[in-house]
Amino acid sequence: MAQEASPLAREHEPSLHAPDREPSPNVRDREPPSVSIEQVNDLFHEFLTAVSRASRNDQEDGRNLSTRLQAHLGATPTDRPVVKAAYAPYDLPNVHLALERWFAADPARSHELIGLRGGRHHGDLTLGDILDAADRYDHFVIGAVDYAHLPVAPDTELACVSCGFYLGRDGDERFAVLLRGPQDEYGRNKVEVEVLARDKEFADRLLAGLDTLVREHNVFRGQVLSFEGAEFRHGLGPFSFHRRPALTRDDVVLPAGLLERLERQVMGVARRREQLRAAGQHLRRGLLLYGPPGTGKTHTIRYLLSHLPQFTVVILSGTSISAIGPACALARMLQPALVVLEDCDLIAEARDYGGGDQPLLFQVLNEMDGLGDDADVAFLLTTNRADLLEPALAQRPGRIDLAVEIPLPDAEGRARLLQLYGAGLGLGKDIADEVVARTEGTTASFTKELVRRSVLIAAERESPRTEPDDVRAALDELLSDHDHLTRRLLGVRDAETGPDGEDMGVEAEGR
C-alpha cells in the first residue's frame, strides 16, 4: 500500500489544477548570502583536505605527526605549553652536542629521534603553528631526520641534526624537543630549540641545562678561528678552523729583549692571572705591533699563539674586523681568549656600515673597552701604518697597553734569518756574509723569498744542491730594477720610494 505523504509534504507538492501562486513577500525579498571568491577557495580547500585526510589516515596513521605526538605525550599536543630558546646560526654543532649530552647525563632519560616532512616554509613557523597545521590539515608527517655536516675542528666534521623531533622521556615525564638549524632558503638565520612539555617549569629546566652544556662543551673553545668575512653558510657561519702554530723562540728573529717584553705582556699575564686578580689588577690587555710590511709581525703573533694552547683565538683581518661584535662575544664566553686584529690601518678611516660618521676602528676600540677589566682577553693588533692609527688611539686611550715596533732586521738579524730559512742549503760563511752585506734594509719576507728562489734556480739546473752562484743569481734578480715592485711587495722600501719620501738606507740597485 502506498505510504501517505505527510501534511508537510503535501503542502509543498505542486498542484496540477491550482494556478501558479506568487511567492510570499518574505521569500521574494530574501537576498542570497554574500561569499567572496577567497572564502569559496578556502572552503573548497578545507573540503579537499578533509577528504584526503580521511583516506590517508586509514593508511598512514603511523606517519601522522599529530597522532604520533599524542601517543607519546599521552595528551593532545596543542594543549601543551611550548618554551623555546634561540642561538646564533654558527652554534648548531654546540646545541646538537648539548642535547645529546643532556639525554646521556641521566640514566632515566631516553629519546627517539624522528624527522618532519610536509608543509611549505616550515622554517618560518613556530612549533605551535606546526602542531596546529598537523592537527587541522595534516600538513606535516613523520619522515627522515635532516642532518648538516659541519666542521668542528681542522679536518673534522660532525653530522648535526638540522631538523628533528626528540621524543623524550625523563622518568615519568614525557616531552618533545624540536631542534631546527638555520635555513637560508626560508630566511631563518638562527638555531631554535622548542620544548613541548606538560609543565613550563620542566621545559625551563631543560633549556637551562642545555645552555650550560653549550657553554661548558663549546666546540670553539681552545680553537684557532678566523672570520672570513662571508655570509653565514650551512649553519656554521664565516669561520675557518686552523691548526695552532708550533713555533719556538729560535723561529723568531727580533732585536734583543723585544720578544721578552711581548711574552711578559701576553703570556706572563696568562700565567699570573690568579695573582693579578687577587691584587685587584685587570687581565684585559691590548698589544700593538707596528712596522714595515714583511718584518715579522704576524709571525711573532703566531709564536705567541703557539705558547697559549688553552686560549681560544679569533682572527679578524681587514674589513672582516667589522665582525668585532661577534668576535668579542665569543671571546667573552670562551675566555681565556685572544682576539687578533690584523692590518688595522685598513679600517682606520673606514666608516660604519650603518652610515654613521665614526671610523670602524672606533667601534673596535669601544668593543675592547666594553669587555670589562675582569675579562681574560688579550687583543693583539698589527699595522703597517701606525701614523693612521695614532689619532684614533689617542682619542680612545687605555685600550692599548703596549705598542712595540717590529723593525727591519739588522746585520745580525739578517744572518739569523738566512740561517733559519736556509738551514738545509749548507751555505758557507763567505756567501752568507755576502748576502748579509747586500741585503741591508730588507725584511724577513725578503730573505725567505731569496732562499726559495735560490732553490728554484738550482732545480732548474737539475742540481741536487744549491750552490753559492744560485744564491747570487737569485739575489741579483731580487735587487734588480726588474723586481722593483716585488721588493715593495716584500716590504723593502728603496730610497726613492720610502713611505714619506725619506731615504730608507737602500740604494736603487741594493748594492
C-alpha positions as CSV (number, residue, x, y, z in Angstrom):
1,M,0.0,0.0,0.0
2,A,1.3,3.4,-0.9
3,Q,2.6,5.4,2.0
4,E,0.6,8.5,2.6
5,A,2.6,11.7,2.4
6,S,2.8,13.8,5.4
7,P,0.8,17.0,5.6
8,L,4.0,19.0,5.3
9,A,5.0,17.1,2.2
10,R,1.5,17.6,0.7
11,E,1.7,21.3,1.3
12,H,4.7,21.6,-0.9
13,E,3.5,19.3,-3.7
14,P,2.8,21.2,-6.9
15,S,-0.9,21.2,-7.9
16,L,-1.9,20.3,-11.4
17,H,-5.0,22.3,-11.1
18,A,-4.2,25.3,-8.9
19,P,-2.8,28.3,-10.7
20,D,0.8,29.4,-10.0
21,R,0.9,31.5,-6.9
22,E,3.1,34.5,-6.2
23,P,5.9,33.8,-3.6
24,S,5.3,35.2,-0.2
25,P,6.9,38.6,0.4
26,N,9.3,37.2,2.9
27,V,10.6,34.7,0.4
28,R,10.7,37.1,-2.5
29,D,12.7,39.7,-0.6
30,R,15.4,37.3,0.8
31,E,18.9,38.0,-0.6
32,P,21.4,35.2,-1.1
33,P,24.4,35.3,1.3
34,S,27.5,37.2,0.0
35,V,30.6,35.0,-0.2
36,S,33.9,36.1,-1.7
37,I,35.9,34.0,-4.1
38,E,38.7,33.8,-1.5
39,Q,36.2,32.3,1.0
40,V,35.0,29.8,-1.6
41,N,38.6,28.8,-2.3
42,D,39.3,28.3,1.4
43,L,36.2,26.3,2.0
44,F,36.9,24.1,-1.0
45,H,40.5,23.6,0.1
46,E,39.3,22.5,3.6
47,F,36.8,20.1,1.9
48,L,39.5,18.5,-0.2
49,T,41.9,18.4,2.8
50,A,39.3,16.7,4.9
51,V,38.5,14.1,2.2
52,S,42.2,13.4,1.5
53,R,43.0,13.3,5.2
54,A,40.2,10.8,5.9
55,S,41.6,8.5,3.2
56,R,45.2,8.9,4.3
57,N,44.5,8.4,8.0
58,D,43.3,4.8,7.3
59,Q,46.6,4.1,5.5
60,E,49.2,6.3,7.3
61,D,48.2,6.5,10.9
62,G,51.8,5.7,11.8
63,R,53.2,8.7,9.9
64,N,50.7,11.3,11.2
65,L,52.7,13.7,13.3
66,S,49.8,14.8,15.5
67,T,48.8,11.2,16.2
68,R,52.4,10.2,16.9
69,L,53.0,13.1,19.3
70,Q,49.7,12.4,21.1
71,A,50.6,8.8,21.6
72,H,54.0,9.8,23.0
73,L,52.8,12.6,25.3
74,G,49.5,10.9,26.4
75,A,47.7,14.2,25.7
76,T,46.7,16.4,22.8
77,P,49.9,18.2,21.7
78,T,48.2,21.6,21.1
79,D,47.1,21.6,24.8
80,R,50.8,21.6,26.0
81,P,52.8,24.8,26.5
82,V,55.8,25.4,24.2
83,V,59.0,27.1,25.6
84,K,61.8,28.0,23.2
85,A,65.4,29.3,23.1
86,A,67.4,30.7,20.2
87,Y,71.2,30.6,19.4
88,A,73.5,32.1,16.8
89,P,73.4,30.3,13.5
90,Y,77.0,29.1,13.9
91,D,76.1,27.4,17.2
92,L,74.3,24.4,15.6
93,P,77.1,21.9,16.5
94,N,77.1,23.2,20.1
95,V,73.3,22.8,20.5
96,H,73.3,19.4,18.8
97,L,76.0,18.1,21.1
98,A,74.5,19.7,24.2
99,L,71.2,17.9,23.5
100,E,73.0,14.6,23.1
101,R,74.9,15.2,26.4
102,W,71.7,16.2,28.3
103,F,70.0,12.9,27.5
104,A,73.1,10.9,28.3
105,A,73.7,12.7,31.6
106,D,70.9,10.7,33.4
107,P,70.1,7.0,33.0
108,A,66.4,7.9,33.5
109,R,66.4,9.9,30.3
110,S,66.0,8.5,26.8
111,H,64.7,9.7,23.4
112,E,63.6,8.7,20.0
113,L,64.6,10.9,17.1
114,I,62.1,11.5,14.2
115,G,62.0,13.8,11.2
116,L,59.5,16.2,9.9
117,R,58.0,16.2,6.3
118,G,55.3,18.1,4.5
119,G,54.0,21.6,4.6
120,R,55.6,24.6,3.0
121,H,58.1,27.0,4.5
122,H,58.0,25.4,7.9
123,G,61.2,27.3,8.6
124,D,59.2,30.4,9.4
125,L,56.6,28.6,11.5
126,T,56.7,28.1,15.3
127,L,56.2,24.7,16.8
128,G,52.7,25.8,17.8
129,D,51.9,26.6,14.1
130,I,53.3,23.2,13.0
131,L,51.2,21.4,15.6
132,D,48.0,23.3,14.6
133,A,48.6,22.6,10.9
134,A,49.3,18.9,11.6
135,D,46.2,18.6,13.7
136,R,43.8,20.5,11.4
137,Y,45.1,19.9,7.9
138,D,47.6,17.0,8.2
139,H,50.2,19.2,6.6
140,F,53.1,17.6,8.4
141,V,54.0,13.9,8.7
142,I,56.9,11.9,10.1
143,G,59.8,11.5,7.8
144,A,63.6,11.3,7.7
145,V,65.7,13.5,10.0
146,D,67.6,16.3,8.3
147,Y,71.3,16.5,9.0
148,A,74.1,19.0,8.2
149,H,77.7,18.1,8.1
150,L,79.6,20.9,9.7
151,P,83.3,21.5,10.6
152,V,84.1,21.4,14.3
153,A,87.9,21.4,14.1
154,P,90.6,21.4,11.4
155,D,89.8,18.4,9.1
156,T,86.9,17.3,11.3
157,E,83.2,17.4,10.6
158,L,80.2,16.5,12.7
159,A,76.8,15.3,11.4
160,C,74.4,17.7,13.3
161,V,70.6,17.4,13.4
162,S,69.3,20.4,11.5
163,C,65.6,19.5,11.7
164,G,64.3,16.8,14.0
165,F,62.0,15.9,16.9
166,Y,63.4,14.3,20.1
167,L,60.6,12.4,21.7
168,G,62.0,12.3,25.2
169,R,61.4,10.6,28.5
170,D,62.7,11.7,31.8
171,G,61.4,9.2,34.4
172,D,57.6,9.6,34.2
173,E,57.9,12.9,32.3
174,R,57.1,12.8,28.5
175,F,58.1,15.6,26.3
176,A,59.2,16.6,22.8
177,V,62.0,18.8,21.6
178,L,62.2,20.3,18.1
179,L,65.7,21.3,17.0
180,R,66.0,23.4,13.8
181,G,69.1,25.0,12.4
182,P,69.5,27.9,10.0
183,Q,67.6,27.7,6.7
184,D,68.8,30.3,4.3
185,E,66.0,29.5,1.8
186,Y,63.4,30.4,4.4
187,G,65.2,33.3,5.9
188,R,65.9,31.5,9.2
189,N,69.3,32.8,10.5
190,K,69.3,31.2,13.9
191,V,69.2,27.9,15.7
192,E,66.0,27.3,17.6
193,V,65.1,24.7,20.3
194,E,61.4,24.4,21.2
195,V,60.3,22.2,24.1
196,L,56.7,20.8,24.3
197,A,56.1,19.5,27.9
198,R,53.4,19.1,30.4
199,D,54.8,21.8,32.7
200,K,56.5,25.0,31.7
201,E,58.9,24.6,34.7
202,F,60.2,21.3,33.3
203,A,60.9,22.9,29.9
204,D,62.6,25.9,31.6
205,R,64.9,23.5,33.5
206,L,65.7,21.5,30.3
207,L,66.7,24.7,28.4
208,A,68.7,26.0,31.3
209,G,70.7,22.7,31.4
210,L,71.1,22.8,27.7
211,D,72.5,26.3,27.8
212,T,75.0,25.3,30.5
213,L,76.2,22.4,28.3
214,V,76.5,24.7,25.3
215,R,78.9,26.9,27.2
216,E,80.9,24.2,29.0
217,H,81.5,22.0,25.9
218,N,81.7,24.6,23.2
219,V,83.3,23.3,20.1
220,F,85.1,26.6,19.5
221,R,86.8,26.5,22.9
222,G,90.6,26.3,22.5
223,Q,90.3,26.5,18.7
224,V,92.1,28.9,16.3
225,L,89.3,30.5,14.3
226,S,89.3,33.2,11.6
227,F,86.4,35.2,10.3
228,E,86.4,35.1,6.5
229,G,84.0,38.0,6.0
230,A,81.5,35.8,4.2
231,E,77.8,35.3,4.8
232,F,76.6,32.6,7.1
233,R,76.5,29.3,5.2
234,H,75.5,25.7,6.2
235,G,74.7,26.8,9.7
236,L,78.2,27.4,11.0
237,G,79.0,30.9,9.8
238,P,82.0,32.6,8.3
239,F,84.6,30.6,10.3
240,S,87.6,28.7,9.2
241,F,89.4,26.4,11.7
242,H,93.2,26.5,11.7
243,R,95.8,24.3,13.3
244,R,97.6,26.0,16.1
245,P,101.2,27.0,15.1
246,A,104.1,25.2,16.7
247,L,106.9,27.8,16.8
248,T,109.9,28.0,19.2
249,R,111.9,31.0,20.3
250,D,114.6,30.0,17.7
251,D,111.9,30.5,15.0
252,V,111.5,34.2,15.9
253,V,114.2,36.7,14.9
254,L,113.8,40.0,16.8
255,P,116.2,42.5,18.4
256,A,117.5,41.5,21.8
257,G,115.0,41.9,24.6
258,L,112.0,42.6,22.4
259,L,110.5,39.1,22.5
260,E,110.8,39.1,26.3
261,R,108.6,42.2,26.5
262,L,105.9,40.6,24.3
263,E,106.0,37.4,26.3
264,R,105.5,39.3,29.6
265,Q,102.6,41.3,28.3
266,V,100.7,38.3,26.8
267,M,101.9,35.0,28.2
268,G,103.1,36.4,31.5
269,V,99.6,37.8,32.4
270,A,98.1,34.4,31.4
271,R,100.5,32.6,33.8
272,R,99.9,35.0,36.7
273,R,96.2,35.6,36.3
274,E,95.3,34.5,39.8
275,Q,97.9,36.7,41.5
276,L,96.8,39.7,39.4
277,R,93.1,39.1,40.3
278,A,94.0,38.8,43.9
279,A,95.8,42.1,43.7
280,G,92.8,43.8,42.0
281,Q,94.6,44.1,38.7
282,H,92.8,43.8,35.3
283,L,93.5,40.9,32.9
284,R,92.3,42.5,29.7
285,R,95.2,43.8,27.7
286,G,96.0,45.3,24.3
287,L,99.2,44.9,22.3
288,L,100.0,46.8,19.1
289,L,102.7,45.5,16.8
290,Y,103.7,48.1,14.1
291,G,106.4,48.4,11.5
292,P,107.0,47.9,7.8
293,P,105.4,45.0,5.9
294,G,107.3,41.8,6.0
295,T,109.2,42.4,9.2
296,G,107.5,39.5,11.1
297,K,104.6,41.0,12.9
298,T,102.2,38.1,12.0
299,H,105.0,35.6,12.6
300,T,105.5,37.0,16.1
301,I,101.8,36.6,16.9
302,R,101.9,33.0,15.6
303,Y,104.7,32.4,18.1
304,L,102.5,33.8,20.9
305,L,99.6,31.6,19.9
306,S,101.9,28.5,20.0
307,H,102.6,29.0,23.7
308,L,99.0,29.6,24.8
309,P,97.3,26.3,23.9
310,Q,94.4,26.8,26.3
311,F,93.4,30.1,24.7
312,T,90.6,30.4,22.1
313,V,91.9,32.5,19.2
314,V,89.6,34.6,17.0
315,I,91.4,36.2,14.0
316,L,90.0,39.2,12.1
317,S,91.7,40.9,9.2
318,G,91.0,44.0,7.1
319,T,87.3,44.7,6.6
320,S,86.3,41.5,8.3
321,I,87.1,43.4,11.5
322,S,83.5,44.7,11.2
323,A,82.6,41.4,12.9
324,I,84.3,42.6,16.0
325,G,81.0,42.3,17.9
326,P,80.5,38.6,17.4
327,A,84.2,38.0,17.9
328,C,84.2,39.8,21.3
329,A,81.1,37.8,22.3
330,L,82.9,34.6,21.5
331,A,86.0,35.8,23.4
332,R,83.9,36.7,26.4
333,M,82.1,33.4,26.5
334,L,85.2,31.2,25.8
335,Q,87.8,33.1,27.8
336,P,90.8,32.9,28.2
337,A,90.9,34.2,24.6
338,L,93.0,36.1,22.1
339,V,91.4,38.4,19.6
340,V,93.8,39.1,16.7
341,L,93.1,42.2,14.6
342,E,95.5,42.2,11.6
343,D,96.1,45.2,9.4
344,C,94.1,47.6,11.5
345,D,95.3,50.5,9.3
346,L,92.9,49.3,6.6
347,I,89.9,50.3,8.7
348,A,91.3,53.3,10.5
349,E,89.3,55.6,8.2
350,A,86.5,53.2,7.2
351,R,83.0,54.4,8.0
352,D,80.5,52.4,9.9
353,Y,78.4,50.2,7.6
354,G,75.3,51.6,9.1
355,G,76.1,55.0,7.7
356,G,77.4,56.6,10.8
357,D,80.3,59.1,11.0
358,Q,82.7,57.3,13.4
359,P,85.5,55.2,11.9
360,L,85.2,51.5,12.1
361,L,88.3,51.5,14.3
362,F,86.4,53.4,17.0
363,Q,83.9,50.5,17.1
364,V,86.8,48.1,17.6
365,L,88.2,50.2,20.5
366,N,84.7,50.5,22.0
367,E,84.2,46.8,21.9
368,M,87.6,46.3,23.6
369,D,86.6,48.7,26.4
370,G,83.2,47.1,26.8
371,L,84.6,43.7,27.8
372,G,85.4,44.8,31.3
373,D,88.6,44.7,33.3
374,D,88.0,41.2,34.6
375,A,87.8,39.6,31.2
376,D,90.8,37.3,30.5
377,V,91.1,38.5,26.9
378,A,94.1,39.8,25.1
379,F,93.8,41.9,21.9
380,L,96.7,41.7,19.5
381,L,96.7,44.3,16.8
382,T,99.1,44.7,13.8
383,T,99.5,47.6,11.4
384,N,101.9,48.8,8.7
385,R,100.8,52.4,9.2
386,A,100.9,53.4,12.9
387,D,100.5,57.0,11.8
388,L,96.9,56.2,10.7
389,L,96.1,54.5,14.0
390,E,97.6,57.0,16.3
391,P,94.8,59.7,16.2
392,A,92.1,57.1,17.0
393,L,94.2,55.5,19.8
394,A,94.8,59.0,21.2
395,Q,91.1,59.7,21.3
396,R,90.4,56.3,23.0
397,P,93.2,55.9,25.5
398,G,93.7,52.9,27.7
399,R,92.8,50.2,25.1
400,I,96.4,49.5,24.1
401,D,98.8,48.9,27.0
402,L,101.9,48.2,24.9
403,A,102.9,49.4,21.4
404,V,106.0,47.7,20.0
405,E,107.8,48.4,16.8
406,I,109.0,45.4,14.8
407,P,111.9,46.9,12.9
408,L,113.8,45.9,9.8
409,P,116.4,43.3,10.8
410,D,119.9,44.5,11.4
411,A,123.0,42.6,10.1
412,E,122.9,40.1,13.0
413,G,119.2,39.6,12.4
414,R,119.6,39.0,8.7
415,A,122.3,36.4,9.4
416,R,119.9,34.6,11.7
417,L,117.1,34.8,9.2
418,L,119.3,33.3,6.5
419,Q,120.3,30.5,8.8
420,L,116.7,29.9,9.8
421,Y,115.2,29.8,6.3
422,G,118.3,28.4,4.5
423,A,119.3,25.8,7.1
424,G,119.1,22.9,4.6
425,L,121.2,24.6,1.9
426,G,124.5,24.2,3.5
427,L,125.7,27.6,2.6
428,G,129.3,28.6,3.6
429,K,130.2,31.6,5.7
430,D,131.6,33.5,2.8
431,I,128.3,33.5,0.8
432,A,126.3,34.1,4.0
433,D,128.4,37.2,4.8
434,E,128.0,38.4,1.2
435,V,124.2,38.1,1.4
436,V,124.0,39.9,4.7
437,A,126.1,42.8,3.4
438,R,124.0,43.1,0.2
439,T,120.6,42.9,1.9
440,E,120.7,45.9,4.2
441,G,117.2,47.4,4.6
442,T,115.4,44.2,3.6
443,T,112.8,42.3,5.5
444,A,112.4,38.8,6.8
445,S,110.0,38.1,3.9
446,F,112.7,39.1,1.5
447,T,115.2,36.6,3.0
448,K,112.5,33.9,2.8
449,E,111.9,34.6,-0.8
450,L,115.6,34.7,-1.6
451,V,116.1,31.2,-0.2
452,R,113.1,29.9,-2.1
453,R,114.2,31.4,-5.4
454,S,117.8,30.1,-4.9
455,V,116.4,26.6,-4.5
456,L,114.3,27.1,-7.7
457,I,117.3,28.2,-9.8
458,A,119.2,25.1,-8.6
459,A,116.3,22.9,-9.5
460,E,116.1,24.4,-13.0
461,R,119.8,23.4,-13.4
462,E,118.6,19.9,-12.3
463,S,121.2,20.1,-9.5
464,P,120.6,18.2,-6.2
465,R,122.0,21.0,-4.1
466,T,122.0,24.8,-4.1
467,E,125.4,26.4,-4.9
468,P,126.6,29.9,-3.9
469,D,126.2,31.1,-7.6
470,D,122.5,30.1,-7.3
471,V,122.1,32.4,-4.3
472,R,124.0,35.2,-6.1
473,A,121.7,34.9,-9.1
474,A,118.6,35.0,-7.0
475,L,119.9,38.0,-5.1
476,D,120.7,39.8,-8.4
477,E,117.2,39.2,-9.6
478,L,115.5,40.5,-6.4
479,L,117.7,43.6,-6.3
480,S,117.4,44.4,-10.0
481,D,115.2,47.2,-11.4
482,H,113.0,44.5,-12.9
483,D,112.0,43.3,-9.5
484,H,111.4,46.8,-8.1
485,L,107.7,46.1,-7.4
486,T,108.5,42.6,-6.0
487,R,110.8,44.3,-3.4
488,R,108.0,46.6,-2.4
489,L,105.5,43.7,-2.0
490,L,108.1,42.0,0.2
491,G,108.3,45.1,2.4
492,V,111.5,46.6,1.1
493,R,111.4,50.4,0.6
494,D,114.0,51.7,-1.9
495,A,115.5,55.2,-1.2
496,E,113.3,56.9,-3.7
497,T,110.1,55.2,-2.7
498,G,110.0,55.5,1.1
499,P,106.6,56.0,2.6
500,D,107.3,59.6,3.3
501,G,110.0,60.3,0.7
502,E,112.8,59.7,3.2
503,D,116.0,57.8,2.4
504,M,115.5,54.3,3.7
505,G,119.2,53.5,3.5
506,V,119.0,51.2,0.4
507,E,120.4,52.3,-2.9
508,A,118.2,51.7,-6.0
509,E,120.3,48.7,-7.0
510,G,120.7,47.5,-3.5
511,R,124.5,47.4,-3.6
